[in-house]
Amino acid sequence: MIKKEDLNLTMLGIPYVKSKHLNDMQSEKIIREIEYANEFQESCDELYDGFYTRNVISRHHYLTNQINKHSNSFEQLLILSVGLDTKPDTLFSLKNKKCFGLDIAANDIKNIYSYSKTKTKTKILQCDLEKDINSTILEELEQEGMIHSKPTYIIWEGGTFFISKSNVYKVLQYFCSHINIVGCSVDFMSKEVFSPPRHKKANEHLQLMEKIGAPWKSFFSEDELVKMYEELGFTNIDITLHGEYEKKSLGTIKLDNDIMYMTTAVKFSS
Ligand SMILES: C[S@@+](CC[C@H](N)C(=O)[O-])C[C@H]1O[C@@H](n2cnc3c(N)ncnc32)[C@H](O)[C@@H]1O
C-alpha cells in the first residue's frame, strides 16, 4: 500500500470523483486499491456545498468540450499540473495525439500508476512550475518525443491556484515563446470569491488548503485574464463562469456562479 503521508491528496480525489460520477473506468482502476482516495474530497465537500465534487465534474465537462472542439487544430497536448488526469487515455479526440504532462509530484503519479497496474499514454515529467521553467524542461519534453514546432494545445486544469500569479503568467509566456502553442484551456479561481473571501465557507476552504500544506496562491479577475491572454498574443479569448458548466453538467448551481473562471484562448478563428 502506498503511504497516505507520501501522497498529494488533492490529486487523488479527482479519479475518485470521475470513477463515481463520470463512469471513468481508467479512474476507477487507478484508485481501486487506495482506500483513502476520497478523504480530501469528503472534507472539502462537507465544508462547502459539495465544492470538490461539483468543481471536478464541471471543469471536466468544460475541458472535454474544448479539447473535442479544437482537436483538429493541434497535434500535441501539453498538460500542466497533470496529476492523474485520464483524458489522454479516455477521449477519442486524443487517440492519435502525443500527450505530455508536467507535475511537481511526478514520482507520486508514476508510483500510483505502477501500484494500480494502470498504464497511461501520457509522458509524465517532473517539473515544479514555480521553479523549473527553463530550457531543461524543453529538452526533456523533446527527449520524450515532443516536436516544439508542431501545433500544440495546453490544458491546465485545477492547477493555477497552487502557483503564484506572476509564475502563472511566466509559465504560459515561456511555453508560448518556445513551443508552437496554438491554444490553451485553463481554469482560475476567482478573485471576487476568494480574495478577500466573500463568505465564511470560502474562508474556511482557504484555511483547509493551508492546513493540508497546499495553500492557494493566486486568484484572478475577468479583466486580468483578458489582459494576460492579450499580452500572450491570443486573438480569440473566451471566459466562461463555473456556474454555466455546473448547470450544464449537474442541472443546478449550488456554488457561487463565479467561483472559477474557465478560459480558452486560441490563435486561430474558432
Ligand atoms: C487538484 S490537482 C489537478 C490535477 C489534474 N490537472 C486534474 O485535473 O486531474 C493539482 C495538481 O497540481 C500539482 N501541482 C501543485 N503545485 C505544483 C507546482 N508547483 N508545479 C507543478 N505541479 C504542481 C499537484 O501535484 C497536483 O497534481
The ligand as an SDF file (V2000), in Angstrom:
LIG
                    3D

 27 29  0  0  0  0  0  0  0  0999 V2000
   -6.0370   19.4150   -7.9890 C   0  0  0  0  0  0  0  0  0  0  0  0
   -4.7330   18.5520   -8.7940 S   0  0  0  0  0  0  0  0  0  0  0  0
   -5.2330   18.6300  -10.5160 C   0  0  0  0  0  0  0  0  0  0  0  0
   -4.6440   17.5090  -11.3270 C   0  0  0  0  0  0  0  0  0  0  0  0
   -5.1370   17.3830  -12.7910 C   0  0  0  0  0  0  0  0  0  0  0  0
   -4.8870   18.5790  -13.5560 N   0  0  0  0  0  0  0  0  0  0  0  0
   -6.5930   17.0100  -12.8700 C   0  0  0  0  0  0  0  0  0  0  0  0
   -7.4400   17.9020  -13.0770 O   0  0  0  0  0  0  0  0  0  0  0  0
   -6.8940   15.8140  -12.7010 O   0  0  0  0  0  0  0  0  0  0  0  0
   -3.4170   19.7490   -8.7040 C   0  0  0  0  0  0  0  0  0  0  0  0
   -2.1080   19.2580   -9.2740 C   0  0  0  0  0  0  0  0  0  0  0  0
   -1.1860   20.3570   -9.2680 O   0  0  0  0  0  0  0  0  0  0  0  0
    0.1020   19.8380   -8.9940 C   0  0  0  0  0  0  0  0  0  0  0  0
    0.9750   20.9370   -8.5330 N   0  0  0  0  0  0  0  0  0  0  0  0
    0.8700   21.6520   -7.3830 C   0  0  0  0  0  0  0  0  0  0  0  0
    1.8810   22.5420   -7.3090 N   0  0  0  0  0  0  0  0  0  0  0  0
    2.6220   22.4020   -8.4350 C   0  0  0  0  0  0  0  0  0  0  0  0
    3.8080   23.0300   -8.9300 C   0  0  0  0  0  0  0  0  0  0  0  0
    4.4380   23.9760   -8.2260 N   0  0  0  0  0  0  0  0  0  0  0  0
    4.3020   22.6280  -10.1190 N   0  0  0  0  0  0  0  0  0  0  0  0
    3.6900   21.6290  -10.8280 C   0  0  0  0  0  0  0  0  0  0  0  0
    2.5830   20.9900  -10.4080 N   0  0  0  0  0  0  0  0  0  0  0  0
    2.0480   21.3670   -9.2230 C   0  0  0  0  0  0  0  0  0  0  0  0
   -0.1740   18.7800   -7.9300 C   0  0  0  0  0  0  0  0  0  0  0  0
    0.8880   17.8790   -7.7780 O   0  0  0  0  0  0  0  0  0  0  0  0
   -1.4540   18.1420   -8.4880 C   0  0  0  0  0  0  0  0  0  0  0  0
   -1.1690   17.0660   -9.3510 O   0  0  0  0  0  0  0  0  0  0  0  0
  1  2  1  0
  2  3  1  0
  2 10  1  0
  3  4  1  0
  4  5  1  0
  5  6  1  0
  5  7  1  0
  7  8  2  0
  7  9  1  0
 10 11  1  0
 11 12  1  0
 11 26  1  0
 12 13  1  0
 13 14  1  0
 13 24  1  0
 14 15  1  0
 14 23  1  0
 15 16  2  0
 16 17  1  0
 17 18  1  0
 17 23  2  0
 18 19  1  0
 18 20  2  0
 20 21  1  0
 21 22  2  0
 22 23  1  0
 24 25  1  0
 24 26  1  0
 26 27  1  0
M  CHG  2   2   1   9  -1
M  END
$$$$
